[in-house]
Amino acid sequence: MPPRNALASKRSAPIFAALGDETRLRLVSQLYRGEPMSIAHLTGTAKVTRQAITKHLHVLEGAGLVRGVRQGREQLWELTPEKIDEARRCLEVISAQWDAALERLRQFVEGA
């Protein structure tokens, strides 16, 4: 059975893949403010079309980062903070692993 942190990394991979695009990262930043937003509001000053924003939102939705909520005739989009927290925890594990590896290297170099 793979180590627990390897499973967490595997679960988090789609999140990082979705966040690897500048437009999607910007959308997550906009939604991080807390209030659901429409496509029109998210497009705002962006240099991409509403159709492109919609496609990016569907990628984020597939990774579990956002969800669309129908309100009347509008589709509003909101952040799913649990997935952001999952990614943060995964990065903390990776950071701790790097810290441990660097500490071992430091001890090796100073011990030589």
C-alpha positions in Angstrom: 0.0 0.0 0.0 1.4 3.5 -0.9 2.3 5.9 1.9 -0.6 8.1 3.1 1.1 11.3 1.8 1.5 9.7 -1.7 -2.3 9.1 -1.8 -2.9 12.7 -0.8 -0.5 13.9 -3.5 -2.3 11.7 -6.1 -5.7 13.1 -5.0 -4.4 16.6 -5.2 -2.8 16.3 -8.6 -6.0 17.3 -10.5 -6.2 20.4 -8.3 -2.7 21.5 -9.2 -3.2 20.7 -12.8 -6.3 22.9 -12.9 -4.5 25.7 -11.0 -1.6 25.5 -13.5 -3.3 27.8 -15.9 -3.0 31.6 -15.4 -6.7 32.2 -16.3 -8.0 29.5 -14.0 -5.8 30.7 -11.1 -7.1 34.2 -11.6 -10.7 32.9 -11.5 -10.0 31.1 -8.2 -8.5 34.3 -6.9 -11.6 36.2 -7.8 -13.9 33.6 -6.3 -11.8 33.5 -3.1 -13.4 36.7 -2.1 -16.3 34.6 -0.9 -19.3 35.7 -2.9 -20.7 33.6 -5.8 -20.2 35.4 -9.2 -21.7 35.2 -12.6 -19.8 34.6 -15.8 -20.4 38.2 -16.7 -18.8 39.4 -13.5 -15.9 36.9 -13.8 -15.3 37.9 -17.4 -15.2 41.6 -16.4 -11.9 43.1 -17.7 -10.5 39.7 -18.9 -9.2 39.5 -22.4 -11.0 36.2 -22.9 -14.5 35.4 -24.0 -17.3 34.3 -21.8 -17.2 30.9 -23.6 -13.5 30.6 -22.7 -14.2 31.5 -19.0 -17.0 28.9 -19.0 -14.6 26.2 -20.2 -12.1 27.2 -17.6 -14.8 27.1 -14.9 -15.8 23.6 -16.0 -12.1 22.4 -15.7 -12.0 23.9 -12.1 -15.4 22.2 -11.4 -14.0 18.9 -12.6 -11.1 19.3 -10.1 -13.6 20.1 -7.4 -12.4 23.6 -6.9 -15.6 25.4 -7.8 -19.3 24.6 -8.2 -22.0 26.2 -10.2 -25.2 27.2 -8.5 -28.3 28.1 -10.5 -30.0 31.3 -9.3 -32.9 32.2 -11.5 -31.7 32.5 -15.0 -28.1 32.9 -14.0 -25.4 30.4 -13.2 -23.3 31.6 -10.3 -20.0 30.1 -9.5 -18.5 29.7 -6.0 -15.2 28.4 -4.6 -15.1 25.0 -2.9 -12.7 25.9 0.0 -12.3 22.2 1.1 -10.3 21.5 -2.1 -8.1 24.5 -1.6 -7.4 23.3 1.9 -6.6 19.8 0.6 -4.0 21.3 -1.8 -2.5 23.5 1.0 -2.1 20.4 3.2 -0.4 18.5 0.4 2.0 21.4 -0.1 2.7 21.4 3.6 3.6 17.7 3.5 5.9 18.4 0.5 7.5 21.3 2.3 8.1 19.2 5.4 9.7 16.5 3.3 12.0 19.1 1.7 12.9 20.6 5.1 13.8 17.1 6.4 15.9 16.3 3.2 17.8 19.6 3.6 18.4 19.0 7.3 19.8 15.6 6.4 22.0 17.2 3.8 23.2 19.9 6.3 24.0 17.2 8.8 25.9 15.2 6.2 27.9 18.2 5.0 28.7 19.4 8.5 29.6 15.9 9.6 32.1 15.4 6.8 
